[in-house]
Amino acid sequence: MDGSLNRRDFLKLSLLGLSTFAFNPIKAVLPPEDQVEPLGIGRVANSGILVYHEPSFSSQRVGWRKRDTLLTLIDEIHSPYGPQYNPTWYRTVGGYVHSAYLQRVEGAYLNEPLDTIPEDGQLGEVTVPYFQALRYVGRGDWFPLYRLYYSSVHWITHIDEGPDGTPWYGITNDRLRVIYYIPAEFIRPIPIHEISPISADVPPQEKLIKVSVKDQTLSAYEGDIKVLHAPISSGVSSMGVTENGIPTDTPTGIFNVSLKTPSRHMGDGDLTNDPEAYELLGVPWVNIFHAYGVGFHGTYWHNNFGNRMSHGCVNMRNEDAKWLYRWTTPITTHSDWFKQGRGTTVYVIE
């Protein structure tokens, strides 16, 4: 493809994804106590977060950091001021921020592009803080579309020359079937062994998932043996009738995993380049267990586990959701976009 995006526009877009690699603490402007090797980098994962003078919500507010700002994290504090379910705060330049809406991205790196893409597609994980994907619409025209985030998972289906002359991957949206592009270096192809089934030899009837809404925890069992215990964020209770008539509480009862997908576009399903729109691209490691579409999945837009946060689904840390996806039945392969079947029993109690 011969893109007509000019160099200035391309560089502006590239900085969205590459900013971690050029980011270093500016020690000259830091007080002496902050002139240390930083703990890491955090991305502001919602519309904005407040900076406090002390690690407490009752402390003086001293600043505001908008969505996708990258913060130098100097130290991690488990604050005696809480909140009890998530007392983790970070000291950053200028004050303290709570961890609820901060995504750790210091592991960001570039990747060697593949030469070819498998016919069924190749799963890939974004390894830069974020990047505004581009949609090719013909005649050399590229337009910004969705913003893709660190640790989100997508189906790579094409490899072409991007607007800068380097290899770019074409990603096929699992919901809308539109294709948009991102530099190939920004996505890590996920190897087969990394998503192979876990405990496939254990009889399916011996696997059980228990969710406690009260405790905001999930436990997985093989017979009487607990093999996973993890914090979650379940659905925020509905206040009256919702717009679509579906309650936002996580439903309680006994269910079965009925559909699995490693990557899901959740939200309104609009084509937009607005990062504030309700569009969650590449939600990873999804296990659906309810007719309303409620399921378990990974989460990159908050880090507030132990507190109700969702529209009904059970939010999990990505590493826990990935483990659960590999462990549950029906068993999936590396090329399955979706897998249906009566699978692992799920027991949700209030």
C-alpha positions in Angstrom: 0.0 0.0 0.0 1.2 3.5 -0.8 0.1 5.7 2.1 -0.2 9.4 1.7 -0.1 10.3 5.4 2.6 13.0 5.6 5.6 12.6 7.8 4.6 15.1 10.4 1.2 13.4 10.9 2.8 10.0 11.1 5.3 11.1 13.7 2.5 12.6 15.7 0.6 9.3 15.7 3.8 7.3 16.3 4.6 9.2 19.5 1.4 7.9 21.0 2.8 4.4 20.9 6.5 5.1 21.2 6.5 7.5 24.1 7.6 4.9 26.6 10.8 4.3 24.6 11.8 7.9 24.7 10.7 8.5 28.3 13.3 9.1 31.0 12.9 10.8 34.4 14.2 14.4 34.1 16.4 14.3 37.2 17.4 17.9 36.9 13.9 19.0 38.0 13.4 16.4 40.7 14.0 17.0 44.4 17.0 15.1 45.8 14.8 12.4 47.4 13.3 11.6 43.9 16.6 11.3 42.1 16.6 7.5 42.2 16.0 4.7 39.6 12.3 4.8 39.0 10.1 1.8 39.9 8.5 1.8 36.5 6.0 3.6 34.2 2.3 3.9 34.6 -0.4 4.9 32.0 -3.4 6.8 33.1 -6.2 4.4 32.1 -9.4 6.5 32.4 -10.4 10.0 31.6 -8.0 11.4 34.3 -6.7 10.9 37.8 -6.0 13.2 40.7 -2.6 13.7 42.2 -2.6 14.1 46.0 -0.1 15.6 48.5 -0.1 12.4 50.5 -1.3 8.8 49.8 -4.9 9.5 50.9 -8.1 10.5 49.2 -8.6 13.0 52.0 -5.2 14.7 51.4 -4.8 17.9 49.4 -5.3 17.6 45.7 -2.2 19.0 43.9 -2.7 18.0 40.3 -4.5 16.2 37.5 -3.2 13.8 34.9 -5.4 13.1 31.8 -6.0 9.9 30.0 -2.9 8.1 28.5 -0.4 10.3 30.3 2.7 8.3 31.2 3.9 8.7 34.7 7.2 7.9 36.3 6.5 5.7 39.3 9.1 6.4 42.0 7.8 4.2 44.8 4.9 1.9 45.6 3.1 2.5 49.0 0.5 0.4 50.8 -1.2 3.3 52.5 -2.6 3.0 56.0 -5.3 5.3 54.7 -6.6 2.7 52.3 -9.0 2.0 50.7 -8.9 -1.3 52.4 -9.7 -3.4 49.3 -6.9 -1.6 47.3 -4.4 0.3 49.5 -1.7 0.5 46.7 -0.6 4.1 45.9 2.4 5.3 43.8 4.7 8.2 44.5 5.3 10.1 41.3 6.7 13.5 40.3 4.6 16.0 42.2 2.7 13.8 44.6 0.9 10.5 45.0 -1.6 8.7 42.7 -3.9 5.8 43.6 -3.4 2.6 41.6 -7.1 2.1 40.6 -6.8 3.7 37.1 -3.1 3.2 36.5 -1.8 0.5 34.1 1.8 -0.5 34.6 3.5 -0.5 31.2 7.2 -0.4 32.0 7.6 -3.8 30.2 6.9 -2.2 26.9 9.2 -3.3 24.0 9.4 -3.7 20.2 9.1 -6.9 18.3 10.5 -8.6 15.2 7.8 -8.6 12.5 6.6 -12.0 11.1 7.3 -12.8 7.4 3.9 -14.4 6.9 0.6 -14.6 8.7 -1.2 -18.0 9.1 -4.4 -18.4 7.1 -6.6 -18.5 10.2 -4.9 -15.4 11.7 -2.3 -14.9 14.4 -3.0 -13.8 17.9 -0.9 -10.8 19.0 -0.5 -8.7 22.2 0.2 -5.0 22.1 3.5 -4.2 23.8 3.6 -0.4 23.6 1.6 1.8 26.0 -0.9 2.7 23.2 -1.2 3.5 19.5 -3.9 5.1 17.4 -4.5 2.4 14.8 -5.0 3.6 11.2 -7.6 2.4 8.6 -6.6 2.3 5.0 -9.5 3.5 2.8 -7.9 3.4 -0.6 -6.1 5.9 -2.9 -3.3 6.3 -0.4 -5.6 7.6 2.3 -5.2 6.5 6.0 -7.4 7.6 8.8 -7.1 7.2 12.6 -9.5 4.7 14.1 -9.4 2.9 17.5 -6.7 3.4 20.1 -5.1 0.1 21.0 -3.6 -0.4 24.4 -0.8 -2.3 26.1 -1.6 -6.0 26.9 -4.8 -6.0 24.7 -5.0 -9.0 22.4 -5.9 -8.9 18.7 -6.2 -11.1 15.6 -3.5 -10.3 13.1 -4.7 -11.2 9.6 -2.5 -9.2 7.2 0.9 -7.8 6.8 1.5 -4.8 4.4 3.7 -1.8 4.0 2.5 1.0 6.2 2.4 4.7 5.6 6.0 5.0 6.8 7.3 2.2 4.5 7.8 -0.3 7.3 5.8 -3.6 7.9 2.4 -3.0 9.5 0.0 -5.6 10.7 -3.6 -5.6 9.6 -6.0 -6.4 12.5 -9.4 -7.8 11.8 -12.0 -6.7 14.3 -13.7 -9.8 15.6 -17.1 -7.9 16.0 -17.3 -5.5 13.1 -14.9 -7.4 10.7 -13.3 -4.1 9.7 -9.5 -4.0 9.3 -7.1 -1.4 10.8 -3.3 -1.3 10.9 -0.6 -0.9 13.5 3.2 -1.1 13.1 4.2 -4.7 13.3 6.9 -3.9 15.8 4.2 -2.8 18.3 2.6 -6.3 18.6 4.0 -9.5 20.0 2.8 -12.6 18.2 1.7 -15.0 20.9 3.3 -18.5 20.5 1.2 -21.6 20.5 2.7 -23.0 23.7 1.7 -19.9 25.6 -2.1 -20.5 25.1 -2.1 -24.3 25.1 -4.7 -26.0 27.4 -4.0 -26.4 31.1 -5.0 -29.6 33.0 -6.6 -31.0 29.8 -6.4 -34.5 31.4 -8.6 -33.6 34.3 -12.2 -34.8 33.7 -14.3 -31.7 32.9 -16.9 -32.5 35.6 -14.1 -32.1 38.2 -13.4 -28.5 37.3 -15.4 -25.9 39.1 -15.2 -22.0 39.3 -16.6 -20.3 42.4 -17.1 -16.5 42.5 -17.9 -14.6 45.7 -19.4 -11.2 44.9 -19.2 -10.3 48.6 -15.5 -11.0 48.8 -14.7 -10.1 45.2 -12.7 -13.2 44.6 -12.6 -16.2 42.2 -11.4 -19.7 43.0 -10.9 -22.5 40.6 -11.0 -26.2 41.8 -10.0 -29.5 40.4 -12.0 -31.8 42.7 -11.3 -30.5 46.2 -8.0 -28.9 45.3 -8.0 -25.1 44.8 -5.7 -24.4 41.8 -6.4 -20.6 41.5 -7.5 -17.9 43.8 -7.6 -14.4 42.4 -9.2 -10.9 43.1 -11.9 -9.8 40.7 -14.1 -6.8 40.0 -17.7 -7.8 39.4 -20.7 -5.7 38.2 -21.8 -2.5 39.8 -25.4 -2.8 41.0 -28.0 -1.2 38.7 -29.9 1.8 40.0 -33.3 1.2 38.5 -34.0 0.0 35.0 -31.0 0.2 32.6 -31.3 1.5 29.0 -31.2 -2.0 27.5 -33.1 -3.6 30.2 -30.1 -5.8 31.3 -29.0 -5.4 34.9 -25.4 -4.5 35.5 -25.0 -6.7 38.6 -23.1 -9.9 38.0 -25.8 -12.6 38.0 -25.8 -15.2 40.8 -26.5 -18.8 40.4 -25.1 -21.9 38.7 -24.0 -21.6 35.1 -21.6 -23.2 32.6 -19.0 -21.6 30.3 -20.7 -21.6 27.0 -18.5 -19.5 24.7 -14.8 -18.7 24.7 -12.8 -16.2 22.7 -9.2 -14.9 23.2 -10.0 -11.4 21.9 -13.3 -9.5 22.0 -14.4 -6.0 21.0 -16.7 -4.9 23.8 -18.7 -1.7 24.1 -21.1 0.2 21.7 -19.6 -1.1 18.5 -19.1 2.3 16.8 -16.4 3.2 14.4 -14.6 6.1 16.1 -11.2 7.5 16.9 -12.5 9.1 20.2 -10.5 7.6 23.1 -13.3 8.5 25.4 -15.9 6.4 23.5 -17.1 3.2 25.1 -15.1 0.9 22.9 -12.9 -1.7 24.5 -10.7 -3.3 21.8 -9.0 -6.6 22.2 -10.4 -7.5 25.6 -8.4 -10.7 26.3 -9.2 -14.2 27.4 -13.0 -14.2 27.5 -15.1 -17.0 29.0 -18.9 -16.3 28.6 -21.2 -18.1 31.1 -24.5 -16.2 30.9 -27.0 -15.5 28.2 -26.6 -11.7 28.6 -23.0 -12.1 27.5 -21.6 -11.9 31.0 -18.2 -13.6 31.4 -14.7 -13.6 32.8 -12.0 -11.6 31.0 -8.8 -9.7 31.3 -8.7 -6.0 32.0 -6.4 -3.2 30.9 -8.6 -0.1 31.7 -8.4 -0.3 35.5 -6.4 -1.9 38.3 -8.9 -1.7 41.1 -9.6 -5.4 41.8 -11.5 -6.2 45.0 -14.1 -3.5 44.1 -17.2 -3.7 41.9 -16.3 -2.0 38.6 -18.0 -3.6 35.6 -21.2 -3.6 33.6 -21.8 -7.2 34.8 -18.8 -9.2 33.6 -16.1 -10.5 36.0 -13.0 -8.4 35.4 -9.7 -10.1 36.2 -6.0 -9.4 36.0 -4.8 -10.4 32.5 -2.5 -13.1 33.8 -5.3 -14.7 35.8 -7.8 -14.4 33.0 -5.3 -16.0 30.6 -4.8 -18.9 33.0 -8.5 -19.4 33.4 -9.1 -19.3 29.6 -6.5 -22.1 29.1 -7.9 -24.1 32.0 -11.7 -24.1 31.3 -13.6 -26.2 28.9 -14.6 -26.3 26.1 -10.9 -26.7 25.1 -9.6 -24.3 22.5 -6.8 -24.3 20.0 -4.5 -21.4 19.0 -6.6 -20.8 15.8 -10.1 -20.7 17.5 -11.6 -17.2 17.2 -14.6 -18.5 19.1 -15.4 -21.9 20.7 -18.9 -22.9 21.8 -20.0 -25.8 24.0 -21.3 -26.7 27.4 -18.2 -26.2 29.5 -16.9 -25.7 33.0 -19.4 -25.1 35.8 -19.5 -21.6 37.3 -21.0 -21.0 40.7 -21.6 -17.3 41.6 -22.8 -16.5 45.1 -23.6 -13.1 46.6 
